[in-house]
Amino acid sequence: MKITFLGGGNMASALIGGLLNNGFPADDIAVIEIGAESRARLEKTYGVRCYAEPDAVALRCDALLLAVKPQQMREACASLQKFLNRQLVISIAAGLRLADLSRWLGGYDRLVRTMPNTPALIGSGVTGLYAPPTVSDAERLGAERVLRAVGSTLWVDDEAQIDAVTAISGSGPAYVFLFIEALQQAAVELGFTTRQARQLSLETMLGAAKLAAQSEEPASVLRERVTSKGGTTEAALNTMAEHGVKDGIIAGVLAANARGGQLGELLGKD
């Protein structure tokens, strides 16, 4: 399977690294990247072929992965139209709907929309995928093979759910980092050094996540087991509830989902 990336930023680099680690030959991977320094870095780091602009040679692939910023996608698609010849086109751009991508690509319909997240940089990502009926089962497997190189995958049946995936797992690392940030700050205020605060916060987060992942019980049950009546955990959780922590998180995720739909409307306007 030959893969060409349009754009060579962080997510493209993560995917390339993951593909190589999963046995993909470097010779089967190409990157179209306008930045000379980025091309040099990609060639040196991964040994892949790099091109400054789309052409017939760069697009001699089975799958084309669109990894440019959403705001740049319309212009980028215009440069691809004449080189498309039954390649599977995979988008990782937040907010952009397949109908708009298809229009910008001259009616092309072999498209898959995906949303990976930044833990893909260390092979621990999760990616939501959506494909319309025009994409074959074999092509779906090809798209999944690419994204599974950097973590787990989840198919959705409705394209609108990709906005929800973006709100939960795409933006989710920022929510987790905020919690870690708050926990570290509290630790410092309680007299720990910055180094100690970091260790306590990160190890607690990692351990709790592993425990939840290995348990078949809901997170609510695991939380209750840590919470003794009249104890320190109950005091903390009651105070957090008074400050609307849980409700704020839920509201934030819903706001992110709504914003995803708004961006799709905005970016897709002619």
N, C-alpha and C positions, 0 to 999 in steps of 0.2 A: 504494500500500500504506500503510494507516494503522496506526501503531504506538503502543501505550500502554505505558509503563513503570510498574510498581508498585515504587516506591522510586527515589530520586534521588541515590544516593551516587556514589562515584568511578567504579565500573564503568559505571553507567548514564550518567554524564556522558561517559565515554570513548566509549560506543556512540553516544550522541546526537551528539557532535562528529563522529565518524566518518561517521555517516549523513548529516549536513549537508554534510560535505566531499565525499561521494559523490553529491550531487545530490538528496537527499531534501528536500522542502519542509518548513520548520519547521511549517507549518500542519497537516501530516500526523502530527505527533508530539505526544503528550500524556504527562504525568507525574503520577502519583498519589503525593503526598509529604506526610506529616503535618507536617513541620517548616516553619513559616512562613518562616524565613530561607532554608532550602534552596529553597523554591518561588520566592522573590524572586530568588535567585541564578540559578536555572535559566531563569527568564523573561528576566532581564536579559542573561545570557550567550548564550543560544541562541535566544531568541524563541519558545520552545515554550509550549503551553498547560499550565497546572498546576492540579491539583485537590487539595483537602485529604483527600478520601476517595473511595472507589469509588462511582460512580453510572452511570446509563444513558448519560449523555453522555460521561463519561470512558472508558467501555468500548465506545464506538462505534468499533471498530477491527477490523483484519484479524488483527493479532498482538498478544498481550499478553505482555510480557516481565517475568518475576518476578525482581526485583533487590533483594529484601529479604534480611536475614540469615537463615540456615537456622533459627535458634532462633525467629524471628518468623513463619516461613512458615505454620505451622498456623493461627494466628489470622488472618493475612492472607488465606489461602484461604477461610476461613469468610465473610469479607466480600465475596468475589467471586462466590460460587455463583449467586446470583439474576440476575447480570448477564451470565453467559456464554451466548453464542449463536453457536456454531460458530467462534469465534475460535481461532486457533492459539496455544497457550500454550507459551512458551519459558522454561525455568528455567535460571538461571546459578548456582544455589545448590549449594555443595559438599556432597556426601554424601547429599543427599535423593534417594530413589528415586522413579521415576515411579509405582509402585504406591501409595506413600503420598500423593504429590501428588494422584493421581486420587481416592483415597478422601477426602481433605480437600476436594476440589472436587466432591463428590457423585457420583463415578463418571465424571467427565469424562475422555475418552480422546484428545483431540486435543493431545497433549503431546510436546514435544521437550526432552530434557535436554542441557545443554551445559556446558562448562567453559572459559571464556576465561582469560587470565592478565593480569597487570598491565602488561606492555608494550603492551597495548591502549590505554593512556593516551596513547601517542605513535603509534598506528597501526601498531605492530609486533608485535601479539599473535599467538597461535595458539590456536585453539579446537577442542576435541574435541566432536563432536555424536553423539547417539544418538536414533533415532526408532523406535517400535514399528510393527508393520504397520498399525495404525489410522491412521497419518499418511500422506497421499497424497504422490506424487512432487512435485506442485506445492507442497504445504506444506513439504516438505523443502527445496525450492529457495528458498522464502520465508524459512525459518529461516537457511539458508546466506547469503542475501543480506544479512540483518541483521548476522550475525557477521563476514562478510567485510569489512564496513565498517571494522573495526579490525585486520585482519591476515588470515592464512591460516586455512584450516579443514581438519579431518580427521574424516571419518565413521568410526564404529566399529560393528561388527555385534552386539556384546554390551554390554548396559548396564553390566555389571561393569567393562568396560574404561574407563568414564568415571572410576572411582576411580583407575585406573592413569594416565590422562591427568592427573588432578589431582596425582598424586604426581610425575609427570615434568615437565610444563610448567606446571601450575597453581602448584605450590610451587617449581618450578625456578628462577625468578628469585632466590629467597632463597639457593639454593645458589651461584649465580653471584655474588651480592653478597658472600657469605661469602668466596669465593675472592679477589675484588677487595679486600675488607677485609684479608685476610691478606697479599696482595701489597703493598698500600700500607704496612702495618705493617712488613714486612720492608724495604721501601725506606727508610722513615724510620730504622730501626735501622742501615741502611748509610750514613746521613749525608745523605740527601736531605731537602729541606723537604717539608712536607705538600703544598704545591701541586705540586712536582715529582713526588712520589710518586703523587699522583692522576693526573697526566698520563701518566706511564710506565705505570701499571697499567691505566687505562681504554683508552688507545690500543693497548696490547698485546692486551687482551681483544677490542676491536672488530676489530682487524686480523686476529687469529687466527680469529675467528668468520666474518669475510667470506671469508678464504682457504678455510676448511672448506666454506662454503656454495657457493663457486664451483668447488670441486674435486669430481670424481667418485670420488676415492679415499677409503677409510675414514680416520677420524680416527687410527687406530693407525698407518697408513702415514705420515701427515703428521707424527705425533709422532716416528716413527723417523728421519725425514729431518732433524729438528732435533737429534737426539741422536747426537753423535760419540762413538765408543768412547774411554773414558778422559777425556772432556771435562767441561765444567762442567754441561751439561744432564743428562748421565748421573749425575753426582754428586748433583744435585738430585732426580732421579727415584728414584734408589736410596734416598735418605733418606726421601722421601715414601712409598715402598713399605714401608720399615721401620716407619713410623708409621701404616700402614694407610689412607692417604688414599683410594685407589681403592676398596678394599673397604668403607671407611666410607661413601663416597658411595652405593655400591650398596645397602648395608644400610639407609641412611637413606631412600632412595627406596622400598624394600620396606616399611619401617616406615610411611611415609606412605600407601602403598597399603592396608596393613592397617588403618590408622586410619580411612581413608575408609569402609571397609566397616563398621567399628565405629560410626562416626558415623551411618551410614545406619540401622543397627539401633536405636541409641539415640534418634535424632530421630523415627524412624517408629513408636515405641511408642505405643499408645493409653493 
